[in-house]
Amino acid sequence: MSLWFLFLMIKSRFQLIGSFHVTAANKVSDLQSELSTSGII
């Protein structure tokens, strides 16, 4: 198990987590905008 392989695994794992956080944030903002247009917030 080389250090380079370990680095690539960690890097891809962080990219996956990062993209998940971005998607979750987008969903939350979409939900907030939908609620505000409905007049709930």
Secondary structure, 3 states (H helix, E strand, C coil): CCHHHHHHHHHHHHHHHHHHHHHHHHHHHHHHHHHHHHCCC
